[in-house]
Amino acid sequence: MVTEAPATRAQALAATIERAITEQGLQPGDALGTIESWRESSGFARASVSEALRLLVDRGLVEIRPGRGGGVFVARTGPVVRLRHTLISVHGEATTLADAIAIREALEPLLVLDAARSRTAAQSRALRGKLARLESALDDHDAFIRAVWVLHEQIAAITPNEMLRAIYLTMMHIISDRAEVAVSDANDTDLAEDYREHRLAVHRELVDAIEAGDLERASRAVAAHAEEAGA
């Protein structure tokens, strides 16, 4: 039996602070105390509190302002999940979306190999249709990311493993339901376009490998996909 690793103190405190933001209806710019006040209320060491706040800063939930009048504040950008080259604004707790993405990524190799083993001609045509949708969304970052998710849902539909498919699709539904909008975090428009072109090539190879039924090629394709996880 596989048991879930317990959360670290920093992770537990980050979840507590995130719940406080949601349950108290705090708005962007509202104060959340200081590092010292969170140290006193939690009883954790300063290093654990600092790590918890770093996690929340990385998720775009809080910002830390130095100096007089400074402290911890709800981020003005609102909850986001940061992926490579993509920022996803979120309904509710960002942690839930980030966890769903992590589970999706862990299941990806199993699904791709199952698809390569099991695909039918009709399923291959369906994948091609979703790939065409991805190609047509190349100029819109949000539409492109969502088209990627739709393509992966189509891959998941191929596996004969019903439990694997159900878990994966549940994670995908959480992701699509909670994500408000996905935007590029690259300041350079050309870089953002290059990123989408690259990801399109990665997904073309993924579909080609599945359609060919080549397990070694499929393994290489899913490894290339994982190199820049998130879409």
N, C-alpha and C positions, 0 to 999 in steps of 0.2 A: 504493500500500500504506500503510495506517494503522499507525503504530508507537505502542506504548504509552509514555507519558511516564515518564521515570525517576523513581523515588521520591526525595523530598527526603531530606536527612540526618536530619531529624527523623522522617520516616515510617519510614525504614530502622531507626533506633534504636528507635522504638516497636515495630516488628515483632520486633526482637531481644529486647526486654524481655518482650514478650508470649509469645514462644516459651520464654523462660527460666522463666516462671511455669508454663507447661504441662509442659515437659519435666522440670523439677525437682520437680513435684508440690507446688508451694507452696500453702499454705492461706491463707484470709483472716486478715489480721493479721501474716503473716510479713514480715520485713524484706527490702527490695530495695536496700539501700545508700542512698546519698545522691546529690544532684545532682553534687557534686564527684567522688564515686567513679565515677559514670557518665561524667563528663567525662574523667577520666583514662583509663578503660578503653577508651572509644570514640575518644578523640583529637579529639572534636568541640568546637566552641565552646560556652560555657555557654548561649548563646541557643538553639542547636540542641537541647541536652539539655532545656532548660526547655520548649521547644515539643513535644518528644517526650512528655514527661511530661504536658503539658496535654492532648495527644491521648488519652493513656491514662486520665487523670482524666475526660475527657468521655465515654469509653466505659464508665466505671464499673469499670475494671480495677485502678487503683491509687489510693491516697490519699496526700497529702503532709502530714506532721505537723511543725509548726514547733517550735523551741525545743530544749532539752537532751533527748536521747533521741529526737529527731525524725528525720525522713528520709522515705524512700519505702517504702510498705508495700502489700502486696496488699490491695485493697479488701475490706471486710467484707461488702459486698453481693454479691460475686462478679461474674463477667463479665456485662455488660449492653450492649445497643445502645440508645442514646437516640434516639427519634423524637419528632416533635412530639406532645405529650400522651400519649406511650406509652413505657414502659420494657420492653424484651424481655430476659429473662434467657437466657443462651446456653450450649449445650454447646460446650466447646472454645474456639477463638479467636474473639473478638468481631469481629475484622477481617474474617474470611471472610463472616460474616453481613452486615456493613455493606456490603461490596463487592457482594454479591449483590443487596442492596436497591438500591444505586446503579445497577447494570446493569438491573435490572427497571424502574426509573423511566425510564431513558433509552430503553428499548424501547417503553414504554407508548403514546406517540403513534402509532407505526407500527401497533401491534396494534389500537388502537381504530379507526383509519381503515380498516384492512383489514376489520375486523369490520363496520363500517358499509357497506362496499362489497359484502361477500360473504355476509352473514347470510341464512340460509334461515328459513322459518317455524318449522321444528323447532328450529333453533338459538336463535331468539328466545324460544321457549317455555322452552328450557333455561336461558337467562339469567334469565327471570322466576322460574324455580324457585329459582335461586341467590340472587336478590334477596329472595325470600320468606324464605329461610333467614337472610339478613342481618337482615331485619326482626325475626325471632323471637329473634335473639341480642342485641337492643338493651340488655338489662339486665345483660349479662355482658361485661366489657371483653375478656377473653381470647377468648371465643367469638365476639365481634363481629369482632375483628381477624382471626381465622382464617377467618371466613365471608367477609370482604372478600377474602382471598387466594384462596379457592375461587371466588369470583365472577370474579376476574381470570384464573384458570386457565381458566374457561369462555369468557371473551372470547378468550384465546389459542388455544383449540381451533378457533376459526372461521377464522383466517387460512389461505389456501391456500399461504402461504410456509412450507414445511416447516422450513427452517433457522431462520427467525425463531421459529417456534413451539417448536422443540427447545431453542434457547438460552434463551428466556424460561422455559419450563417447568423446565429444569434449575435456573435461578436460584430459581424458586418452590419447588422441592423442597429445595434447600439451606436456604432460609428456614424452611420448615415443619419440616424435620428437626432443625435446630439450635436453633430457638426452644423454650425450655421453657415460659415463661408470659409473657403480655403483660399489663401492668397500667397503669392511668392514672397519669401523673406529676402530675396536678392534685390539690392538697390538698382542694379543694372538690368534693364529690360532685356538686353541681349543675353545676359547670363540666364535669366529666367526662361527664355525661349530655348536656349541651348539645353537646359535641364529637361524641359518637356520633350524635346527631340530625342535626347538620350534615353529617357524613360520609355518613350514610344518604341525605340529600337529594342530595348530590353523586353518589352511585352510582346513585340513581334516574334522575337526568338523563343519566348516562352510558349506562344501559341504554335509556332512551327514545330517545336520539339514535341509538344503534346500530340499534335496531328500526326507526326511521323512515328509516334510510339517508341521513340528512342529514349530509353531510361537514362543512359549516360549523358546524353545531350540535355535531357530535362533536368538532371541534377546540376549540370553546369549553368543552365538558364536560371534555375531558382537560386543558385548561389550568387549569380550576377545581380539578380533582383534584390537579394538581401543586403548587398553591399551598400545600398542607399535606401534602407528600409523606410517605410512610411506611406508609400503609394504603390 
